[in-house]
Amino acid sequence: MKNEKVFDSERKVKYLFQKSYKKSDELIIVFSAFHSKGTRPRYNYVRTLEGFNANKLFILDDFGARGSYYLCENRDFSIERSVSALIQEIINQYKIKKVMSCGSSKGGMPLYIMG
């Protein structure tokens, strides 16, 4: 996908980051939904949120056959640590003070921000 980046940590995490068009200390984190069997994982709500003045971080869950809820594979939690490290990196880099997470099935998860 255009503008897709890869955060290189214990695991590689694919993401899109859209900087707010005006100065903002807010971040919306969007977690992807489960994809149908036989289809590729995709970013959700990119067009839906394009008019919002906030920094937006879309994180792709392409771990395993149908995703991992951003947690683990075979009891290895390197996925969770890598996603958390990406989120923390964005928060630090853009001096974020307010964070909201959303998504379809995975967006309502509690989000702990270190710092």
TAMO-V149957 format. One record per backbone hydrogen bond with DSSP energy under -0.5 kcal/mol. NH is the residue of the N-H (numbers start at 1). CO is the residue of the C=O. Records with the same first field share a line. If there is no record, write none. Layout:
NH->CO + CO
This chain:
4->1
5->15
7->13
8->6
9->7 + 11
13->7
14->12
15->5
16->58
18->56
19->17
27->98
28->55
29->27 + 100
30->28 + 57
31->29 + 102
32->59
39->36
49->45
50->47
52->49
54->52
55->26
56->18
57->28
58->16 + 56
59->30 + 57
60->14
62->60
66->67
67->63
71->68
72->68
73->76
76->73
77->75
79->76
80->71
81->77
82->78
83->79
84->80
85->81
86->82
87->83
88->84
89->85
90->86
91->87
92->88
93->89
94->90
95->92
96->91
97->25
98->25
100->27
102->29
104->31
109->106
112->110
113->111
114->112
